[in-house]
Each structure stands twice: as structure tokens, then as C-alpha cells.
Amino acid sequence: MDPYFKPGDYIVGKYNDMGAQIKSGKVIGDEEEVLDLRDMVINHGNHTGGVPLFTAKTKQTVKKEKKKKPTKVEDVEYKPLWDKVEPEPLDPAPKVEKISKPQTKKYIYLYNKLGKIRLTIESLLECEQAYCVVFYSIDDLIFTPNPGETLTLIIDNDTEVSVYYPNASFSWIDGEKQLMILFKTDE
């Protein structure tokens, strides 16, 4: 058996440019393995609150059904419901409250060839490769480095880190906060 496939996986057939089938698809595994896998999935769904969308008929579950006589359908006059139903009023858009800046401010410094600039920030998020500088609003983003520029980021007046600006500044989903990504460099 192929190490990339498991029983129950389906390999799609091959088709030519016009859509005609060249080679038919196939299910990996024998019928017993596939049916056992199907039963395991169904049992798991039943025990975790799932509801079956359909019942598949397989060779084991096929039963002969008796043919029923067709029932006579009476003519019924249908009336549209939309004449009687009044539309519900739409809820107004939720109001987004602006969060005021806290009294204690956080600062970072960016240092380049032109000098050192102090920026007021909301937060500084750090991961292995980069920093994400979060500003309260576009008004606090008073300096944007040149794309590709290497800078020195000064945190808490004592930690200096060499960073690279990849031209990654954007608005947060609230439309107010501004984010700037600064990648760490290995200098």
C-alpha cells in the first residue's frame, strides 16, 4: 500500500483536456476496511451530537422495498405569504465605543541615520522573528521608516534591538488602531 494514502481515501481519475475520462478513480483499501471506517465515523458523530444528513445504502443494508401505489393529489390554491407578513425592522449598526488612552503612556524610540524619534504606543508585541507595534490611532503613527530601512528599536530606554522595516503598516479591524511590523535582524 502507498504510504501517502489510508483506507477510505479516494484517488480522482484522470481526464483529458476535453473532460473525457481517461482513467477512473479508485478508493484505497478493501470494502471491509472502508465500511469499518464509515461505521467508526458514523458512531463518533452519533456519540458527539451529530445528526446524519443521509443514509447511504450499501450492499449490506440494501433491502427490497415494496412498491407503493401512487396517491392522488388534490388541487390546492396557493396564496403567497409575503402579502401578510410585515418585514422586521433592521437593527441599527452596533455602536463602537472608542477606548480612551490610559493616563500612563508607553514609549519606544526608533533610531536611524537622521536621529532618534520617540513614539507613543499602546502595546509592543514580540515573537521570535519580529515586533508588532500597536498605535492608538493614525495620529500616533507620526513616523514611518523608508521601506527596507534598518533601524535601532529602543525599548524601556535600555534594550536596543536592530530591526528591519518591510513596509508593513496597516489598520486594525476597528479602523482606529494602527499596526507596524518590524522584523528583527541578526546584527
Backbone bond lengths (Angstrom), bond angles and torsions (degrees), N, CA, C in turn:
res aa  C-N    CA-C-N  psi(-1)  N-CA   C-N-CA  omega(-1)  CA-C   N-CA-C  phi
1 M - - - 1.452 - - 1.523 108.94 -
2 D 1.299 116.12 148.36 1.461 123.43 -179.00 1.530 109.52 -70.90
3 P 1.349 119.71 130.66 1.475 120.17 -178.02 1.530 113.32 -67.83
4 Y 1.340 118.71 -13.44 1.455 120.96 -177.99 1.528 112.95 -87.28
5 F 1.328 117.38 -14.89 1.459 120.17 -175.54 1.514 110.29 -118.37
6 K 1.331 115.47 152.84 1.455 123.24 178.04 1.525 108.40 -119.23
7 P 1.327 117.70 160.67 1.465 119.21 176.46 1.533 110.23 -56.67
8 G 1.307 116.13 134.93 1.453 121.78 -179.50 1.511 113.77 99.36
9 D 1.346 117.70 -15.01 1.467 120.53 176.85 1.520 109.30 -70.43
10 Y 1.317 116.36 145.33 1.456 121.21 179.92 1.524 109.06 -112.17
11 I 1.321 116.18 127.65 1.460 121.12 176.73 1.517 106.84 -99.64
12 V 1.312 115.91 120.55 1.456 121.77 -177.02 1.524 108.96 -69.96
13 G 1.335 115.75 142.41 1.455 121.09 179.53 1.516 111.61 -69.76
14 K 1.335 115.52 177.98 1.459 120.56 179.92 1.527 109.17 -105.48
15 Y 1.339 114.57 146.13 1.459 121.47 -177.55 1.526 108.70 -133.16
16 N 1.330 115.95 151.52 1.462 118.83 176.84 1.523 109.76 -86.67
17 D 1.338 117.21 -177.60 1.461 121.91 -176.48 1.522 113.02 -63.26
18 M 1.306 116.88 -25.36 1.463 120.80 -178.84 1.526 112.44 -89.25
19 G 1.344 117.06 -3.57 1.455 120.93 177.37 1.513 113.69 94.94
20 A 1.333 118.87 1.35 1.460 121.16 178.56 1.529 109.00 -77.90
21 Q 1.318 116.18 140.41 1.453 121.23 -177.14 1.522 110.29 -74.29
22 I 1.333 116.06 129.63 1.461 122.57 176.90 1.526 109.34 -97.41
23 K 1.346 115.28 -44.72 1.456 121.68 -178.64 1.519 107.86 -137.32
24 S 1.319 117.02 134.73 1.464 119.39 -177.89 1.522 110.22 -79.74
25 G 1.317 115.20 157.91 1.453 121.02 178.58 1.512 110.65 -78.20
26 K 1.341 115.70 170.23 1.460 118.65 179.38 1.529 109.71 -149.39
27 V 1.333 114.12 155.99 1.455 122.00 177.41 1.520 107.14 -98.78
28 I 1.326 116.52 132.93 1.464 121.42 179.98 1.524 108.84 -78.34
29 G 1.319 116.79 138.39 1.459 122.18 178.41 1.514 110.90 96.51
30 D 1.345 114.40 161.61 1.460 117.30 178.41 1.521 109.93 -83.35
31 E 1.318 115.64 171.60 1.470 121.43 -173.46 1.523 111.82 -60.93
32 E 1.321 117.90 -37.43 1.462 121.22 -177.89 1.529 111.05 -65.84
33 E 1.347 116.57 -43.38 1.468 120.33 178.76 1.526 111.17 -62.44
34 V 1.321 116.25 -42.33 1.459 120.45 -178.47 1.521 110.46 -66.67
35 L 1.335 117.70 -41.92 1.468 120.56 178.98 1.522 111.10 -66.75
36 D 1.352 117.17 -38.32 1.472 119.91 175.96 1.523 111.18 -62.74
37 L 1.330 116.32 -41.93 1.460 120.73 178.13 1.528 110.42 -63.40
38 R 1.329 116.72 -43.40 1.466 120.90 178.05 1.527 110.41 -59.70
39 D 1.346 117.74 -44.66 1.465 121.55 179.99 1.525 111.52 -63.94
40 M 1.349 116.93 -38.37 1.462 119.91 177.77 1.529 110.91 -63.03
41 V 1.325 117.39 -42.88 1.464 120.79 179.74 1.526 110.27 -64.97
42 I 1.325 117.20 -43.37 1.473 121.06 179.60 1.518 110.41 -63.02
43 N 1.342 117.78 -45.33 1.469 120.93 179.14 1.520 111.50 -62.28
44 H 1.325 116.46 -41.87 1.466 119.54 178.22 1.533 110.47 -61.42
45 G 1.323 116.36 -44.98 1.465 119.72 178.67 1.515 112.24 -62.74
46 N 1.325 117.73 -40.43 1.471 121.02 179.95 1.520 111.42 -66.06
47 H 1.339 117.79 -36.35 1.464 120.96 -177.75 1.521 112.83 -80.20
48 T 1.334 118.21 -16.62 1.464 120.43 -179.20 1.522 112.32 -108.86
49 G 1.326 117.46 17.38 1.460 120.58 174.74 1.510 114.51 93.24
50 G 1.320 118.37 9.03 1.457 121.07 179.63 1.519 111.73 -75.42
51 V 1.300 115.91 157.48 1.454 122.06 177.80 1.520 107.46 -125.08
52 P 1.335 118.11 126.81 1.464 118.66 -179.38 1.524 111.17 -66.22
53 L 1.338 116.17 136.30 1.450 120.77 -179.93 1.521 111.61 -82.72
54 F 1.311 116.54 -27.66 1.455 121.39 179.33 1.520 107.68 -155.85
55 T 1.297 116.20 163.45 1.452 120.13 174.47 1.518 107.40 -113.10
56 A 1.309 116.35 118.76 1.459 121.26 -179.20 1.514 109.01 -83.47
57 K 1.304 115.79 138.81 1.456 120.27 177.73 1.519 107.92 -99.18
58 T 1.320 115.84 122.39 1.453 120.72 177.57 1.518 108.23 -113.70
59 K 1.296 116.09 -178.96 1.463 119.84 -179.36 1.517 111.24 -60.19
60 Q 1.323 116.92 -32.62 1.466 120.15 -178.50 1.521 112.51 -76.54
61 T 1.333 117.76 -30.08 1.454 120.18 -173.65 1.522 114.47 -103.28
62 V 1.322 118.70 1.40 1.459 120.65 -177.86 1.528 108.93 -74.84
63 K 1.305 115.13 126.83 1.459 121.47 176.68 1.514 107.44 -124.94
64 K 1.289 115.52 149.08 1.457 119.32 178.24 1.517 108.35 -74.27
65 E 1.297 114.94 128.01 1.453 120.38 179.75 1.518 109.10 -102.56
66 K 1.314 114.56 141.60 1.457 119.55 178.06 1.516 108.93 -76.77
67 K 1.310 114.20 141.28 1.453 118.74 177.70 1.524 108.55 -75.84
68 K 1.310 115.24 134.58 1.460 120.54 -179.85 1.515 108.76 -99.75
69 K 1.300 113.57 149.48 1.456 118.64 177.10 1.518 108.17 -75.01
70 P 1.315 116.66 138.72 1.463 118.14 178.61 1.524 110.62 -65.05
71 T 1.323 115.47 140.40 1.457 119.95 178.50 1.516 109.03 -93.70
72 K 1.299 114.52 149.08 1.455 120.25 -178.73 1.534 108.74 -82.13
73 V 1.299 116.19 130.42 1.456 121.90 -178.22 1.526 108.65 -99.43
74 E 1.328 114.99 130.15 1.459 119.49 179.52 1.520 109.17 -86.58
75 D 1.327 115.81 148.97 1.460 120.43 177.01 1.526 109.02 -73.38
76 V 1.308 115.92 129.65 1.462 121.74 -179.45 1.518 107.67 -124.92
77 E 1.314 116.01 137.58 1.461 119.98 177.74 1.530 108.38 -88.25
78 Y 1.313 115.73 122.75 1.457 121.01 -178.48 1.522 109.79 -97.00
79 K 1.330 114.68 138.03 1.460 121.16 177.83 1.522 107.68 -118.86
80 P 1.306 116.78 134.52 1.472 118.11 -179.55 1.524 111.36 -65.97
81 L 1.321 114.83 140.97 1.465 120.28 -178.84 1.517 112.95 -82.25
82 W 1.337 117.56 -22.47 1.458 119.31 -173.96 1.518 113.13 -68.41
83 D 1.332 118.44 -14.06 1.462 120.23 176.45 1.521 111.20 -71.88
84 K 1.325 116.89 -28.58 1.456 121.12 -174.79 1.531 113.21 -95.97
85 V 1.314 116.95 -22.79 1.459 120.93 -173.76 1.519 109.94 -92.58
86 E 1.323 115.54 130.14 1.459 120.61 175.72 1.523 108.48 -92.99
87 P 1.313 117.32 137.71 1.464 118.53 -179.38 1.523 111.03 -67.67
88 E 1.323 114.24 144.51 1.459 119.46 178.47 1.522 109.15 -76.31
89 P 1.305 118.08 142.58 1.469 119.27 178.74 1.529 109.46 -67.58
90 L 1.310 115.37 142.19 1.453 120.67 179.20 1.519 110.20 -76.98
91 D 1.317 114.78 142.03 1.462 119.63 176.79 1.518 108.88 -70.60
92 P 1.311 117.90 137.98 1.469 118.67 176.20 1.522 109.40 -65.89
93 A 1.309 116.62 158.08 1.463 121.20 -179.56 1.523 109.38 -60.27
94 P 1.322 117.22 139.34 1.459 119.30 -179.70 1.525 110.64 -63.60
95 K 1.304 115.19 141.29 1.455 120.40 179.76 1.520 109.32 -83.01
96 V 1.296 116.06 130.14 1.453 121.78 177.86 1.516 107.44 -98.87
97 E 1.305 114.14 119.40 1.454 118.55 179.48 1.519 108.84 -83.90
98 K 1.303 115.14 132.81 1.461 119.19 177.65 1.518 108.44 -79.27
99 I 1.313 114.08 134.37 1.458 119.51 179.46 1.519 107.72 -87.63
100 S 1.294 114.68 127.36 1.464 118.42 -179.06 1.526 109.29 -76.10
101 K 1.310 114.15 154.45 1.457 119.55 179.81 1.533 108.95 -69.30
102 P 1.332 116.72 141.11 1.462 118.37 177.59 1.529 110.36 -69.62
103 Q 1.312 115.36 161.53 1.468 120.72 -178.33 1.533 111.17 -68.07
104 T 1.349 117.10 -38.14 1.459 119.51 177.92 1.523 108.21 -86.70
105 K 1.314 116.59 126.63 1.454 121.41 -176.45 1.514 110.30 -102.73
106 K 1.335 114.79 149.12 1.458 121.33 175.18 1.516 107.56 -105.92
107 Y 1.308 114.81 143.22 1.457 119.80 -179.35 1.522 109.95 -129.97
108 I 1.320 115.08 149.80 1.454 122.54 166.57 1.524 106.69 -131.71
109 Y 1.310 115.81 162.13 1.458 120.76 176.83 1.521 108.47 -122.27
110 L 1.318 116.50 139.64 1.454 122.45 171.69 1.524 107.14 -115.25
111 Y 1.309 115.11 128.35 1.457 121.35 -176.04 1.523 108.57 -118.62
112 N 1.359 116.26 128.10 1.465 121.25 175.84 1.525 108.55 -138.97
113 K 1.316 117.19 -164.07 1.468 121.91 -177.30 1.526 112.42 -62.40
114 L 1.320 116.63 -28.93 1.460 120.47 -177.59 1.525 113.24 -83.62
115 G 1.334 117.74 -15.15 1.458 119.89 179.72 1.518 111.13 137.15
116 K 1.336 114.14 -163.58 1.458 121.58 -176.65 1.521 108.55 -112.29
117 I 1.367 117.04 135.00 1.461 121.50 178.83 1.519 108.50 -125.41
118 R 1.336 115.72 136.67 1.458 121.98 179.61 1.517 108.62 -95.92
119 L 1.337 116.63 131.61 1.461 122.27 179.83 1.526 109.69 -120.17
120 T 1.337 116.71 134.86 1.454 122.44 174.89 1.527 107.53 -86.36
121 I 1.341 116.26 126.12 1.461 120.19 -175.93 1.518 110.64 -127.10
122 E 1.328 114.75 162.33 1.466 119.98 173.26 1.519 109.59 -88.14
123 S 1.348 115.37 -44.06 1.451 119.19 -176.66 1.524 109.42 -156.22
124 L 1.321 115.31 159.05 1.454 122.01 174.60 1.520 106.33 -128.76
125 L 1.334 116.36 112.13 1.462 121.96 -178.56 1.524 108.18 -99.09
126 E 1.331 116.03 137.70 1.463 119.78 -176.29 1.520 110.19 -126.74
127 C 1.336 115.58 140.41 1.464 121.97 169.69 1.521 106.96 -133.04
128 E 1.320 117.94 -173.43 1.463 121.10 -176.71 1.521 112.84 -60.89
129 Q 1.341 117.30 -39.51 1.458 120.82 -172.35 1.520 114.45 -98.69
130 A 1.325 118.58 -21.89 1.463 118.18 -169.11 1.525 112.22 -154.66
131 Y 1.331 112.92 172.46 1.461 122.87 170.35 1.520 107.64 -117.47
132 C 1.322 115.96 146.44 1.463 121.44 171.87 1.523 106.34 -118.70
133 V 1.321 116.11 114.85 1.461 121.75 -179.40 1.530 107.15 -93.28
134 V 1.342 116.79 122.72 1.464 122.11 -178.86 1.522 108.45 -105.72
135 F 1.334 115.84 121.03 1.466 122.54 178.31 1.533 108.40 -103.17
136 Y 1.338 116.74 150.05 1.462 121.06 179.69 1.525 111.55 -62.44
137 S 1.323 116.26 -41.52 1.461 120.13 -177.78 1.524 108.67 -156.51
138 I 1.316 115.67 177.37 1.467 121.24 178.91 1.530 110.48 -63.89
139 D 1.346 117.17 -26.63 1.462 120.86 179.81 1.528 112.01 -66.92
140 D 1.336 117.34 -27.28 1.461 120.43 179.75 1.526 112.46 -82.87
141 L 1.307 117.50 -16.15 1.463 121.36 178.63 1.525 107.55 -87.09
142 I 1.344 115.40 78.73 1.460 120.14 -172.96 1.526 112.91 -90.90
143 F 1.342 117.13 -7.63 1.454 120.04 -179.29 1.519 109.01 -141.05
144 T 1.312 115.79 126.99 1.467 121.72 174.86 1.522 107.02 -121.41
145 P 1.326 117.70 118.59 1.466 119.99 -179.80 1.526 111.03 -65.10
146 N 1.315 115.63 162.87 1.462 120.46 174.93 1.527 108.62 -69.20
147 P 1.350 117.12 142.56 1.471 119.24 178.15 1.525 110.71 -57.89
148 G 1.322 116.09 131.85 1.455 121.64 179.67 1.512 114.33 86.37
149 E 1.330 117.94 2.24 1.457 121.40 -176.81 1.529 110.91 -80.19
150 T 1.327 115.66 140.98 1.458 121.92 174.98 1.520 107.62 -98.77
151 L 1.335 115.81 130.91 1.471 122.64 -176.14 1.517 109.67 -129.53
152 T 1.318 114.92 170.64 1.455 120.89 171.31 1.523 107.15 -110.57
153 L 1.321 116.22 122.78 1.469 122.43 177.88 1.515 107.48 -95.80
154 I 1.330 115.83 125.47 1.458 120.70 -179.90 1.525 107.40 -111.47
155 I 1.334 115.02 120.12 1.462 122.21 -177.75 1.522 107.58 -113.33
156 D 1.301 118.21 132.23 1.471 124.06 176.53 1.528 112.96 55.08
157 N 1.315 117.15 31.30 1.467 123.62 176.57 1.525 114.68 58.74
158 D 1.329 118.53 4.55 1.457 117.62 -179.83 1.533 113.47 -135.39
159 T 1.312 119.30 -17.75 1.463 122.15 -179.80 1.519 109.18 -102.93
160 E 1.332 115.71 119.34 1.458 120.45 178.74 1.523 108.89 -113.44
161 V 1.348 115.55 129.99 1.462 121.63 -178.48 1.517 108.10 -131.79
162 S 1.325 116.80 134.95 1.455 121.18 176.38 1.534 107.92 -82.68
163 V 1.347 116.66 126.77 1.459 121.61 -177.02 1.525 110.15 -130.53
164 Y 1.318 114.37 162.90 1.462 123.31 -178.47 1.528 107.50 -124.99
165 Y 1.341 117.57 131.13 1.468 121.52 179.51 1.532 109.31 -98.06
166 P 1.354 118.38 112.48 1.465 121.05 -176.94 1.526 113.69 -91.96
167 N 1.330 118.20 22.55 1.470 122.50 -177.25 1.523 110.90 64.85
168 A 1.342 115.41 47.08 1.464 121.00 -178.49 1.527 109.57 -121.15
169 S 1.340 115.76 88.50 1.459 122.35 173.61 1.517 107.02 -130.20
170 F 1.337 117.01 136.74 1.454 119.71 -177.65 1.515 110.51 -157.89
171 S 1.335 115.90 166.19 1.470 122.66 178.92 1.513 109.87 -86.98
172 W 1.318 115.69 147.61 1.462 122.41 175.37 1.524 108.01 -78.61
173 I 1.327 118.16 171.18 1.462 122.20 -174.97 1.527 112.91 -65.58
174 D 1.316 118.30 -18.85 1.467 119.19 178.47 1.527 111.97 -80.97
175 G 1.333 117.15 -6.27 1.457 121.12 178.45 1.518 113.81 80.06
176 E 1.304 118.48 -5.64 1.464 123.00 -177.92 1.526 111.74 -105.37
177 K 1.328 115.72 -59.12 1.459 119.71 -175.57 1.520 110.72 -63.70
178 Q 1.327 115.16 146.31 1.457 122.46 177.83 1.522 107.84 -117.78
179 L 1.334 116.82 140.40 1.449 121.46 179.84 1.518 110.01 -122.08
180 M 1.318 115.75 144.18 1.467 121.94 177.62 1.529 107.07 -132.85
181 I 1.318 116.00 131.13 1.458 121.70 178.98 1.528 108.38 -100.17
182 L 1.337 115.77 132.77 1.457 123.61 177.06 1.527 108.02 -128.39
183 F 1.326 117.81 115.06 1.454 121.66 179.78 1.525 111.12 -81.38
184 K 1.318 116.96 141.76 1.458 121.81 176.25 1.528 109.06 -74.43
185 T 1.316 115.61 143.89 1.467 120.23 175.97 1.518 108.35 -112.81
186 D 1.316 116.39 159.53 1.476 121.54 -178.15 1.505 111.17 -99.27
187 E 1.298 118.48 61.36 1.467 121.74 179.76 1.500 110.33 -103.42
